Amino acid sequence: MTEASQALLSAQGIAKSYGPVVALRSADATVQPGEIHALLGANGAGKSTLVKILSGVITSDAGTTSVHGEPVRLRKPTDARSAGIATVFQDPSLIPDLTLAQNLRISRLSPSDVMPWLERMNLGHIDLELLVSDVPLAVLRLLDLARALAHDPQLLMLDEITAALTTDQAEYVFGVMRAWKEQGRSVLFISHRLGEVLEMCDRATILRNGANVADFDLAGVDEAQLVTAMLGEDLVKELSEEAAAESTPTAEAAVAAVSFDTPVVLELKDVRLRDKVNGVSFQLRQGEILGLTALEGQGQDELFQLLSGDHRPSSGELLVDGRPMNARSPYDAIRKGLVLVPADRQQALLPQRSVRVNLSTPLYNRASKWFTLAGDETERVDRAVDRLDIDVRAGSQVQRLSGGNQQKVTIGRWLASGFGTLLCFDPTRGIDIQTKAQIYDLLRELAADGSSIFLYTSELREIPLVCDRVLVMYNGRIVHEQDAKTATEEVMLTSAHGLEEART
């Protein structure tokens, strides 16, 4: 009996193209019973496309799929569920204008189906009558997981679910993965957090440019080997040489440029918003990258909503270039030079419009002008595309881009239109190491040119890589401040849990 016939899932020669863009050339994946199998690759390698094909969301152009040795045709999501496959996709598969309960009914589930799983994730208190648009992204990801588990699948496919979660929340996911393995079921796991992959997974399939380049046991493998397999030795060498030549001088120059004599561009004085933001005060100076980190639900979402004009503070002062900002809408904040790059790129994009339309939207107030760019504006859009190395081959619809390229578009639109302070909320969430490095370099270049950046990240290791200072938030307050280059993960994590001994 062959390995494929014994496998829970076997996909062979899967191909998919969108016009001139080849998403998958010939991808194979074999998942054994009782296995946690990693699917890895850089952004644009084809991982999410393969998952959507195996979930019945899209159909392949070529290739075969079998479950427990029996051929299956996955033409729609119900075909996948009938085959014992359930998926948590990279972006929440919920309708924003409906309640959580209404979304469950669309999935042919009742609250009683998902509530036992939500209780295990410490979400038994959630109000299912809330609109999806009013629920934090991390909670939506765990609700998506509960929906998938309610279908009692043999194969659970998780596409970047932990990217939106804190360490504590990710442990709920890992607990499910371990339980599935112990029951003889399987998990196909996609994550750019390679430490998670090495901790949780048994084997890995590596995709590059839409095809398999490696498939191996993860015992004894380290992160460097995974990166080399994903990117190729030549690119890894190039990135390493660039980092050695440029990263340290750039970081030192950035720190030296920001001093007490540097103008303050953004200042908060005892800012409050209901019981979510509880007296936050800090200053952001010109050319500075100020980092913020926190566990989920500590007020960071509301703080960024205040800064981007979505909410007005209950009390306190918010000053931009020394003048009060009384924004009644995001448009008012944008006029003051405060622009937002949200963690959920779907909030910032017009998915069925082209890359260039998406890049140009901040240049106009009237939708009717989005399709007619003047010469200077066209040049600005072109410069943004070049500077961020955005893949425009699928230019007719931005939704066809990889997650990393979509995130580049959310940043690139502000490069094309101009800004004073960039508000980045977890901008590298769910993207690969190469694209992360490009975004780090861009943020440092922007700071060196005089722009200011306020950056929230859920990945503590990013703080010393890109920031000058770091703030830690707990229970709606800033509880710790430190030079980012000397901030350790231990100190930041201890502060994030609100422990007194971490405060300085």
Order of alpha helices (4+ residues) and beta strands (2+ residues): alpha-beta-beta-beta-alpha-beta-beta-alpha-beta-alpha-alpha-alpha-beta-alpha-beta-alpha-beta-beta-alpha-alpha-beta-beta-beta-alpha-beta-beta-alpha-beta-alpha-alpha-alpha-beta-alpha-beta-alpha-beta-beta-alpha
